[in-house]
Amino acid sequence: MEDQAKKLRELMGEEKVDDEVLIKKKAKTLAVASGKGGVGKTNFSINLAISLQNLGYSTLLFDADIGLSNVEILTGISAKYTIADLILKNKGIYDIIEEGPQGIKIISGGFGYQDLYTLNDNNLNKLLLSIEEMEGEMDFIIFDIGAGISNMVLNFILATDEAILITTPDPTSLMDVYALIKALNINGYTGKLNIVTNIVENRKDATEIFSKLNRVANNFLNIELEFLGYLEKNSLVTKAVRNQQPFVILDPKAGISRKMNIMALKLTNIPVVEEKLNFTQKLKSLLFGRGR
């Protein structure tokens, strides 16, 4: 902690920083991730953001799946500027924020730009300072993380308050999400690991899948997972994707929309307390303190 705090002082240009409480965080940061692609991660992120916004919580959706902006496609927006414009063209954080459905804020990862993983320290620091600025203004920031377990993926998740890991009944999806859980555990993740079982037949299947995953995590990693909820197979999801309209808006009374709202409610039930480091400071210590 002492070495990390020293490094953070240098990065932030601060002469005196309390090692125990560096900043009082406002936004609750959530990483939505999966071990593999194609499990409905981005669709979940969008609908969760809208559900939180509808509950009265200002919510920013940060598309961290750089260069593959499914967020734009699924919401029907066309972002004027993206993360690349902030990093490479000196646009400010407010320039690149788009207003999405129901008033959520969206930062697009853009299309075809895939250099986040190879940014130099100055550009990466600029991105992190911009995120930190938004932490003081939003209630929730949701990071839609790219699939896999690259160092950058892990660092983004490690810096958040809670992770929401999406899996399906597919055996490869379960194996990949377990690999992600294991990697986070090895790297000392201290946040809550929430599991969402997606595209399941019914609640029984969902709880059985979670129970098996939790049992393995408990036996081999000595950790407990949290069952956030589940989403069943539903033709409404397909219709929503085709219409480029989130399903919680297309049919707010549908069972799948109610389940999403319940998960959003669960996530609001943790009080904001003083933290040693906020998201940006934790991510900086991970990126610059341990190397990329």
N, C-alpha and C positions, 0 to 999 in steps of 0.2 A: 504493500500500500504506500509506503514512504517513497519508494522509487517512482511509482506511478504518479503520485501527487507532484513530485519534483518535476517530472517530465511534463505534466499538465500545466504547471506554472510557466514553464518555458514556452509551451505552445500557445497558451492564452495570454502571455505577456503580463502575468500577475506577479507582483513581488511578494504578497502575503495572501495565503489561502489556508483556511482551516482544513487540516487533514481529515477531520472527522465528518464535517458537513460543508461541502464545497458550494452547493447551490440547492435551493428549494425547488424541486421539480413541479411543474404544473401538469403537463401532458402525460397521460399514461401511454406507453409505447408497446405496441403489439407486433410481433413478427408472425406473418402467416406463411408457412413453408410446407414443403413436402419432400420426400426422398426422390420422387420422380415426377415428370411432367404428366399432364393429361388426367389429373385427379380432381379438377374443378377448383383449384386453389384461387385463381384470380376471380372467378365468379363468386366464390365465397367471400373474398375480401371486399368486393364491391357491395354486395348485399349486406354484409355486416356493417360497413361504413354507413350505409343508408339507415339501417335499423338503429344504430347509435345516434345518428343525427336526428332521427324522428323521435328519439327519447329525450331530445333536448341537449345533447352533448355535441359541441363543435368537433368535427372529425375531418382529419386530413388523410387522404389515401396517397401514399408515396409508392409509386411504381418502381420498385428496385430491381425488377427483371429487365435490366437495361437492354435496349435495342429490340425488344420483343413486346411492344406495348399492347397487350391484349386488353388492358384497361380502356384504352381509347375505342377499340373495336366493340367491346361489350357494352359500353355506355353510350356509344354513338356520338361522342365528342371528337372534335378535331383540334388538338392542342396547337396553339400558335407557336409556343416555345416549349422546349423540353429541358431535361437536366443538362444535355449537351450545350444548350445556349447559356445556361448559368456558368458552366465550367469553362467553356471555350470562347464565349462571345460577350462576357461581362454583363450578362443580364442579371438583374436582382431576383431574389427569391419570390417577390410578389409579382414580378413580370411573368414567371413561368407557372404560376398557380392558375388553374382553370376551375371554374365553378361547374360541378357535376350535378347529377340528379338529386333533388331534395335539398340542395344547398351544400352538399359535401364539397370539400376542396380536393383537387386532384393535381398531383405533380406527375407528368408523363415521363416514362422512360424513353420514349421516342422509338424510332424504327431504324435498324441498321447500325446504330452506334453501340459498340460493345467494348469501350475502352475503360469502363469503370474499374475493371480488375487491374489495369496497368497505369492508373493515374499517378502522376508524380505527387510528392508530399504537399506542394503548394496548392495544386488543384483540388486534391482530396480534402485538405484543410478548409478550403473555401466552401466546398460542399457541406462539410460538417458544421461550419459556423452558420450556414444558412438554415440547416435543420435545427440547430440550437435556437435560432431566432424564433422559429415556429413553435418550439416546445413551450415557450412562454405565453403563447396565445391560444393554443388548442387544448381541448379536453382529452382527445385521443389522437394519436398518430398511428396509422396502420401501415406497416411495410409489407408490401406484396413481394416476397423474396423469390429469387430464381430457384429452380429445382436443383437438387444435388447437394454436395457437401464440400464445395470449394472453400478456400480460406476466407474469401470475402463473404460468402453466404454465412459461414459460421460466425464471423465477426459481427455481422449485422444482427444476427439472432442473439448472440451473447450479450450484446449491448442493450437489448430490450427488457422491459419489465416482465413480459410473459410471451411465450411462444404458443402458437396455435398450429398444430401439425395435422395436416389433412391426409387421410388414407382412405382407400377403398378396400373392398373384400378381396381384390386381386392379390395373389400371393407375392408377386414381385413388388407391389405397392407396399405391402406390409413389411417385407424384408428391407426395402429401401428406407422406409420411415424409421424402422428400428436402427438401421445404420446411422441415420441422422441423430436419433436420440442418444446412441452410444457416443458419437463424436461430440455432442454437446456436453455429455456427462464427463468425458475425458478432459474436456477443456474447461470444466468447472462452472458450467451454467448454473446460476442460482435462482433464476426465475421459475415460475410455474410452467409445467409442460402440459398444455391442454391438448386433448385428442378429439378430433372430429372424424367420425366415420361417414363417408360420403357415398352416395349411389348404392345404398343398401336396400334390401327387400322390405325390412320392417325393424321395429325396435329390438326384437329378440336377436336378430342377426347382428345388429349394431352393438349391443351390449356384449354378445359373445366374442365378437372381434376385439373389442376393447379389453375384455377380461383376459384374453389370451396374450395380447400385447403387454398389458400391465403385469401379468404374471411373469413373463419373460424378463421384463425390465426390472422387476423386483428381485427375481432370483439371481440374475447375472450382473445387474448394475446396482442393486440395492437402492433403487429409487421408486417413488410412487408417481404414477401418471394421474392426471385429472380427466374425467370424461366430461367434456364440454357439451357434447350433444351429437346429433346425427341428422342426416338429410336422406330421405328415401329417393329411389328412382321416381322421376316425375316428368311427365310430358310438358309441364309448365316451364321447366328449365330449358328444354329444347326450344320451345316457342319464344321464351324470353331472349335467348341468344340470337335467334333469327330476327327478332324485332329490335335488337340492340337496346333492350329495355330490361333492367333488373327485375327479377321475379317478385321481389317484395313490393314493387310499384305496379307491375302488371296485374297481380292479383294479391293484394295485401291480406285477404281473408283466407287464402289457401293454407292448407296444413303446413306446407314447407316454409311459407312465409312466417307463420306463427312460431315454428321451431327456430327459425333464424332470430326472431325477436326475443325468444326465451334465452338463447345463447348470448345475445347482446346484453340482456338484463343481468345475466350471471357475471359478465365482465365489468359491470359498473359497481359491483358490490364490494369493492376494495377501496378503503379510504386513501386519499393522497397524504403521504407522510413525508417527513424530511428524509432524503436519501443521501448517501455519501457521494454518489455521482449520478448525474442525469444521463440520458441516453447518449448524447453527443460526447460527453466526457468519458463515459465507459468505452465507447467505440474508439475514441482517440487513443486511450490507453492500450486497447487491444491492437490497433493498427500500428501505432508508432512505438509503443512500449515493447511489443514482442516481435515486431517485424511482420512483413506481409509475405 
